[in-house]
Amino acid sequence: MDTSRRLAILVFSAVPAIVGGGIVYAIFGSLTPMWIYEALLLVTMGALVSR
């Protein structure tokens, strides 16, 4: 996988991080579930980029 594709995946993951983090925070009303969501998203994107 070339560098431009890896960067595109990371940029594409910014939208779910911002929007999804807001949705998770609105549902649970706490920062802890939001940080768990962000950590899972970070691990998933890291696995996709490292392939």
Biopython code that builds the backbone (N, CA, C, O; Angstrom):
import numpy as np
from Bio.PDB.StructureBuilder import StructureBuilder

atoms = [
    (1, "MET", "N", (0.856, -1.162, 0.000)),
    (1, "MET", "CA", (0.000, 0.000, 0.000)),
    (1, "MET", "C", (0.909, 1.235, 0.000)),
    (1, "MET", "O", (1.828, 1.339, 0.812)),
    (2, "ASP", "N", (0.649, 2.140, -0.894)),
    (2, "ASP", "CA", (1.504, 3.315, -0.993)),
    (2, "ASP", "C", (1.128, 4.371, 0.046)),
    (2, "ASP", "O", (0.089, 4.278, 0.700)),
    (3, "THR", "N", (1.980, 5.362, 0.182)),
    (3, "THR", "CA", (1.819, 6.378, 1.216)),
    (3, "THR", "C", (0.554, 7.204, 1.030)),
    (3, "THR", "O", (-0.120, 7.527, 2.008)),
    (4, "SER", "N", (0.229, 7.543, -0.183)),
    (4, "SER", "CA", (-0.971, 8.358, -0.399)),
    (4, "SER", "C", (-2.241, 7.612, 0.002)),
    (4, "SER", "O", (-3.182, 8.217, 0.514)),
    (5, "ARG", "N", (-2.269, 6.324, -0.225)),
    (5, "ARG", "CA", (-3.447, 5.547, 0.177)),
    (5, "ARG", "C", (-3.546, 5.465, 1.702)),
    (5, "ARG", "O", (-4.641, 5.552, 2.257)),
    (6, "ARG", "N", (-2.410, 5.298, 2.377)),
    (6, "ARG", "CA", (-2.422, 5.265, 3.842)),
    (6, "ARG", "C", (-2.915, 6.587, 4.416)),
    (6, "ARG", "O", (-3.706, 6.603, 5.359)),
    (7, "LEU", "N", (-2.451, 7.689, 3.849)),
    (7, "LEU", "CA", (-2.905, 8.993, 4.322)),
    (7, "LEU", "C", (-4.387, 9.197, 4.047)),
    (7, "LEU", "O", (-5.089, 9.800, 4.858)),
    (8, "ALA", "N", (-4.866, 8.706, 2.920)),
    (8, "ALA", "CA", (-6.293, 8.826, 2.606)),
    (8, "ALA", "C", (-7.136, 8.051, 3.610)),
    (8, "ALA", "O", (-8.205, 8.518, 4.004)),
    (9, "ILE", "N", (-6.681, 6.889, 4.026)),
    (9, "ILE", "CA", (-7.412, 6.106, 5.025)),
    (9, "ILE", "C", (-7.457, 6.860, 6.346)),
    (9, "ILE", "O", (-8.494, 6.884, 7.010)),
    (10, "LEU", "N", (-6.353, 7.472, 6.732)),
    (10, "LEU", "CA", (-6.325, 8.217, 7.989)),
    (10, "LEU", "C", (-7.227, 9.452, 7.928)),
    (10, "LEU", "O", (-7.913, 9.761, 8.902)),
    (11, "VAL", "N", (-7.232, 10.150, 6.810)),
    (11, "VAL", "CA", (-8.112, 11.314, 6.660)),
    (11, "VAL", "C", (-9.571, 10.873, 6.648)),
    (11, "VAL", "O", (-10.427, 11.527, 7.243)),
    (12, "PHE", "N", (-9.850, 9.772, 5.974)),
    (12, "PHE", "CA", (-11.212, 9.252, 5.905)),
    (12, "PHE", "C", (-11.709, 8.825, 7.291)),
    (12, "PHE", "O", (-12.910, 8.881, 7.555)),
    (13, "SER", "N", (-10.808, 8.404, 8.170)),
    (13, "SER", "CA", (-11.213, 7.993, 9.511)),
    (13, "SER", "C", (-11.481, 9.182, 10.428)),
    (13, "SER", "O", (-12.008, 8.998, 11.525)),
    (14, "ALA", "N", (-11.130, 10.393, 10.007)),
    (14, "ALA", "CA", (-11.384, 11.566, 10.844)),
    (14, "ALA", "C", (-12.879, 11.860, 10.959)),
    (14, "ALA", "O", (-13.334, 12.330, 12.002)),
    (15, "VAL", "N", (-13.638, 11.594, 9.915)),
    (15, "VAL", "CA", (-15.084, 11.859, 9.950)),
    (15, "VAL", "C", (-15.785, 10.956, 10.966)),
    (15, "VAL", "O", (-16.555, 11.462, 11.782)),
    (16, "PRO", "N", (-15.549, 9.632, 10.950)),
    (16, "PRO", "CA", (-16.190, 8.812, 11.984)),
    (16, "PRO", "C", (-15.710, 9.154, 13.391)),
    (16, "PRO", "O", (-16.452, 8.985, 14.359)),
    (17, "ALA", "N", (-14.474, 9.634, 13.510)),
    (17, "ALA", "CA", (-13.977, 10.000, 14.834)),
    (17, "ALA", "C", (-14.729, 11.196, 15.386)),
    (17, "ALA", "O", (-15.109, 11.206, 16.557)),
    (18, "ILE", "N", (-14.947, 12.201, 14.557)),
    (18, "ILE", "CA", (-15.614, 13.413, 15.026)),
    (18, "ILE", "C", (-17.116, 13.187, 15.192)),
    (18, "ILE", "O", (-17.681, 13.471, 16.249)),
    (19, "VAL", "N", (-17.747, 12.681, 14.157)),
    (19, "VAL", "CA", (-19.201, 12.490, 14.192)),
    (19, "VAL", "C", (-19.577, 11.354, 15.143)),
    (19, "VAL", "O", (-20.487, 11.496, 15.960)),
    (20, "GLY", "N", (-18.882, 10.242, 15.032)),
    (20, "GLY", "CA", (-19.185, 9.102, 15.902)),
    (20, "GLY", "C", (-18.918, 9.396, 17.359)),
    (20, "GLY", "O", (-19.673, 8.970, 18.233)),
    (21, "GLY", "N", (-17.841, 10.124, 17.627)),
    (21, "GLY", "CA", (-17.557, 10.504, 19.008)),
    (21, "GLY", "C", (-18.670, 11.362, 19.592)),
    (21, "GLY", "O", (-19.048, 11.197, 20.752)),
    (22, "GLY", "N", (-19.195, 12.282, 18.782)),
    (22, "GLY", "CA", (-20.304, 13.109, 19.241)),
    (22, "GLY", "C", (-21.569, 12.303, 19.484)),
    (22, "GLY", "O", (-22.296, 12.551, 20.446)),
    (23, "ILE", "N", (-21.829, 11.349, 18.621)),
    (23, "ILE", "CA", (-23.019, 10.510, 18.782)),
    (23, "ILE", "C", (-22.909, 9.647, 20.030)),
    (23, "ILE", "O", (-23.864, 9.533, 20.799)),
    (24, "VAL", "N", (-21.739, 9.037, 20.232)),
    (24, "VAL", "CA", (-21.532, 8.196, 21.420)),
    (24, "VAL", "C", (-21.653, 9.034, 22.686)),
    (24, "VAL", "O", (-22.242, 8.590, 23.672)),
    (25, "TYR", "N", (-21.097, 10.248, 22.664)),
    (25, "TYR", "CA", (-21.210, 11.121, 23.831)),
    (25, "TYR", "C", (-22.666, 11.513, 24.078)),
    (25, "TYR", "O", (-23.101, 11.564, 25.228)),
    (26, "ALA", "N", (-23.418, 11.789, 23.026)),
    (26, "ALA", "CA", (-24.819, 12.168, 23.187)),
    (26, "ALA", "C", (-25.658, 11.014, 23.724)),
    (26, "ALA", "O", (-26.582, 11.231, 24.508)),
    (27, "ILE", "N", (-25.345, 9.795, 23.310)),
    (27, "ILE", "CA", (-26.117, 8.640, 23.777)),
    (27, "ILE", "C", (-25.827, 8.333, 25.238)),
    (27, "ILE", "O", (-26.748, 8.146, 26.032)),
    (28, "PHE", "N", (-24.523, 8.281, 25.598)),
    (28, "PHE", "CA", (-24.152, 7.857, 26.942)),
    (28, "PHE", "C", (-23.980, 9.020, 27.918)),
    (28, "PHE", "O", (-24.077, 8.817, 29.129)),
    (29, "GLY", "N", (-23.729, 10.231, 27.421)),
    (29, "GLY", "CA", (-23.600, 11.384, 28.295)),
    (29, "GLY", "C", (-22.350, 11.396, 29.144)),
    (29, "GLY", "O", (-22.301, 12.065, 30.176)),
    (30, "SER", "N", (-21.336, 10.658, 28.716)),
    (30, "SER", "CA", (-20.100, 10.571, 29.478)),
    (30, "SER", "C", (-18.927, 10.477, 28.516)),
    (30, "SER", "O", (-19.071, 10.023, 27.381)),
    (31, "LEU", "N", (-17.770, 10.910, 28.985)),
    (31, "LEU", "CA", (-16.587, 10.864, 28.123)),
    (31, "LEU", "C", (-15.945, 9.475, 28.055)),
    (31, "LEU", "O", (-15.238, 9.177, 27.092)),
    (32, "THR", "N", (-16.175, 8.628, 29.049)),
    (32, "THR", "CA", (-15.537, 7.314, 29.060)),
    (32, "THR", "C", (-15.940, 6.461, 27.856)),
    (32, "THR", "O", (-15.051, 5.936, 27.187)),
    (33, "PRO", "N", (-17.227, 6.292, 27.542)),
    (33, "PRO", "CA", (-17.574, 5.516, 26.343)),
    (33, "PRO", "C", (-17.050, 6.147, 25.059)),
    (33, "PRO", "O", (-16.710, 5.441, 24.109)),
    (34, "MET", "N", (-16.985, 7.481, 25.031)),
    (34, "MET", "CA", (-16.465, 8.142, 23.846)),
    (34, "MET", "C", (-14.984, 7.812, 23.651)),
    (34, "MET", "O", (-14.552, 7.552, 22.528)),
    (35, "TRP", "N", (-14.209, 7.821, 24.727)),
    (35, "TRP", "CA", (-12.784, 7.483, 24.622)),
    (35, "TRP", "C", (-12.590, 6.018, 24.243)),
    (35, "TRP", "O", (-11.646, 5.687, 23.527)),
    (36, "ILE", "N", (-13.463, 5.147, 24.710)),
    (36, "ILE", "CA", (-13.388, 3.735, 24.318)),
    (36, "ILE", "C", (-13.666, 3.601, 22.824)),
    (36, "ILE", "O", (-12.976, 2.856, 22.127)),
    (37, "TYR", "N", (-14.670, 4.316, 22.333)),
    (37, "TYR", "CA", (-14.977, 4.313, 20.896)),
    (37, "TYR", "C", (-13.798, 4.829, 20.092)),
    (37, "TYR", "O", (-13.430, 4.240, 19.075)),
    (38, "GLU", "N", (-13.203, 5.927, 20.544)),
    (38, "GLU", "CA", (-12.059, 6.505, 19.834)),
    (38, "GLU", "C", (-10.880, 5.540, 19.828)),
    (38, "GLU", "O", (-10.190, 5.421, 18.815)),
    (39, "ALA", "N", (-10.636, 4.852, 20.936)),
    (39, "ALA", "CA", (-9.532, 3.893, 21.007)),
    (39, "ALA", "C", (-9.769, 2.723, 20.056)),
    (39, "ALA", "O", (-8.842, 2.281, 19.377)),
    (40, "LEU", "N", (-10.995, 2.222, 20.002)),
    (40, "LEU", "CA", (-11.309, 1.133, 19.074)),
    (40, "LEU", "C", (-11.146, 1.574, 17.627)),
    (40, "LEU", "O", (-10.648, 0.819, 16.792)),
    (41, "LEU", "N", (-11.564, 2.789, 17.337)),
    (41, "LEU", "CA", (-11.403, 3.326, 15.991)),
    (41, "LEU", "C", (-9.922, 3.481, 15.650)),
    (41, "LEU", "O", (-9.510, 3.181, 14.530)),
    (42, "LEU", "N", (-9.133, 3.940, 16.594)),
    (42, "LEU", "CA", (-7.696, 4.103, 16.380)),
    (42, "LEU", "C", (-7.010, 2.762, 16.127)),
    (42, "LEU", "O", (-6.148, 2.661, 15.254)),
    (43, "VAL", "N", (-7.383, 1.748, 16.875)),
    (43, "VAL", "CA", (-6.805, 0.411, 16.675)),
    (43, "VAL", "C", (-7.197, -0.141, 15.303)),
    (43, "VAL", "O", (-6.368, -0.721, 14.600)),
    (44, "THR", "N", (-8.454, 0.041, 14.933)),
    (44, "THR", "CA", (-8.921, -0.450, 13.636)),
    (44, "THR", "C", (-8.200, 0.255, 12.475)),
    (44, "THR", "O", (-7.748, -0.390, 11.530)),
    (45, "MET", "N", (-8.103, 1.558, 12.564)),
    (45, "MET", "CA", (-7.411, 2.304, 11.493)),
    (45, "MET", "C", (-5.922, 1.974, 11.471)),
    (45, "MET", "O", (-5.316, 1.922, 10.400)),
    (46, "GLY", "N", (-5.335, 1.753, 12.629)),
    (46, "GLY", "CA", (-3.927, 1.345, 12.680)),
    (46, "GLY", "C", (-3.702, -0.002, 12.028)),
    (46, "GLY", "O", (-2.698, -0.214, 11.348)),
    (47, "ALA", "N", (-4.639, -0.911, 12.235)),
    (47, "ALA", "CA", (-4.525, -2.232, 11.610)),
    (47, "ALA", "C", (-4.680, -2.129, 10.093)),
    (47, "ALA", "O", (-3.982, -2.811, 9.343)),
    (48, "LEU", "N", (-5.600, -1.270, 9.648)),
    (48, "LEU", "CA", (-5.779, -1.109, 8.194)),
    (48, "LEU", "C", (-4.581, -0.449, 7.541)),
    (48, "LEU", "O", (-4.189, -0.827, 6.436)),
    (49, "VAL", "N", (-3.999, 0.525, 8.204)),
    (49, "VAL", "CA", (-2.860, 1.246, 7.622)),
    (49, "VAL", "C", (-1.611, 0.380, 7.634)),
    (49, "VAL", "O", (-0.790, 0.469, 6.721)),
    (50, "SER", "N", (-1.455, -0.456, 8.655)),
    (50, "SER", "CA", (-0.237, -1.277, 8.745)),
    (50, "SER", "C", (-0.219, -2.447, 7.775)),
    (50, "SER", "O", (0.828, -3.058, 7.560)),
    (51, "ARG", "N", (-1.368, -2.766, 7.188)),
    (51, "ARG", "CA", (-1.386, -3.882, 6.220)),
    (51, "ARG", "C", (-0.615, -3.562, 4.992)),
    (51, "ARG", "O", (-0.531, -4.388, 4.083)),
]
sb = StructureBuilder()
sb.init_structure("model")
sb.init_model(0)
sb.init_chain("A")
sb.init_seg("    ")
for serial, (resi, resn, name, xyz) in enumerate(atoms, 1):
    if name == "N":
        sb.init_residue(resn, " ", resi, " ")
    sb.init_atom(name, np.array(xyz, "f"), 0.0, 1.0, " ", f" {name:<3s}", serial, name[0])
structure = sb.get_structure()
